[in-house]
Amino acid sequence: MPLYTWVCKLTGLEVEVIRSFKEYDQPPTVEECPDDEGYTEHDWERLISAMLTVNKWPTSGGSGKGNWGSK
């Protein structure tokens, strides 16, 4: 399951929650907010760029895709 980052526009509180792909648009619940005693009003916004990562393969493995070296 993916990890989504939500930030409150009113308080600046940032919360990361685990959701299924179907529930990606559901904001954090009271139980998911860390030490938030005054959970009365939040205006949640999901940070899309926070969950993007780029993974690159190391370049030392050969000169290209499918090049596994000579025998």
C-alpha positions as CSV (number, residue, x, y, z in Angstrom):
1,M,0.0,0.0,0.0
2,P,1.3,3.5,-0.8
3,L,2.1,6.2,1.7
4,Y,0.4,9.5,1.2
5,T,1.4,12.9,2.7
6,W,-1.3,15.3,3.8
7,V,-0.8,18.8,5.1
8,C,-3.3,21.0,6.9
9,K,-3.6,24.5,5.3
10,L,-4.7,26.0,8.6
11,T,-2.1,24.7,11.1
12,G,0.7,23.4,8.8
13,L,0.5,19.9,10.4
14,E,2.0,17.3,8.1
15,V,0.7,13.7,8.4
16,E,1.7,10.6,6.4
17,V,-0.9,7.9,6.1
18,I,-1.1,4.5,4.4
19,R,-4.0,4.0,2.1
20,S,-5.1,1.6,-0.6
21,F,-5.3,2.9,-4.1
22,K,-9.1,3.1,-3.9
23,E,-8.9,5.3,-0.7
24,Y,-6.2,7.8,-1.8
25,D,-8.5,10.8,-1.5
26,Q,-9.5,10.2,2.1
27,P,-7.9,12.7,4.6
28,P,-6.3,11.6,7.8
29,T,-8.5,10.5,10.7
30,V,-8.3,11.5,14.3
31,E,-6.4,8.3,15.2
32,E,-3.8,9.0,12.5
33,C,-2.9,12.6,13.6
34,P,0.1,12.6,16.0
35,D,-0.6,14.3,19.3
36,D,-3.3,16.5,17.8
37,E,-5.3,17.4,20.9
38,G,-7.4,20.1,19.2
39,Y,-8.7,18.1,16.3
40,T,-11.6,20.3,15.6
41,E,-11.0,21.8,12.2
42,H,-8.5,20.9,9.5
43,D,-8.4,21.8,5.9
44,W,-6.4,18.9,4.4
45,E,-4.5,19.0,1.2
46,R,-2.7,15.9,-0.2
47,L,0.9,16.6,-1.4
48,I,1.3,14.8,-4.7
49,S,5.0,15.6,-5.2
50,A,5.9,14.3,-1.8
51,M,5.3,10.7,-2.8
52,L,7.2,10.7,-6.1
53,T,10.6,9.1,-6.3
54,V,13.0,8.4,-9.1
55,N,15.1,5.2,-9.0
56,K,17.9,4.8,-11.5
57,W,20.0,1.7,-12.2
58,P,23.7,2.0,-11.7
59,T,25.6,2.8,-14.9
60,S,28.5,0.4,-14.2
61,G,26.6,-2.7,-15.3
62,G,27.2,-2.3,-19.0
63,S,26.8,0.0,-22.0
64,G,23.1,-0.5,-22.5
65,K,19.9,-2.5,-22.0
66,G,20.4,-6.1,-22.6
67,N,24.2,-5.9,-22.8
68,W,25.3,-8.6,-20.3
69,G,29.0,-8.6,-21.3
70,S,31.1,-11.0,-23.3
71,K,31.9,-14.6,-22.4
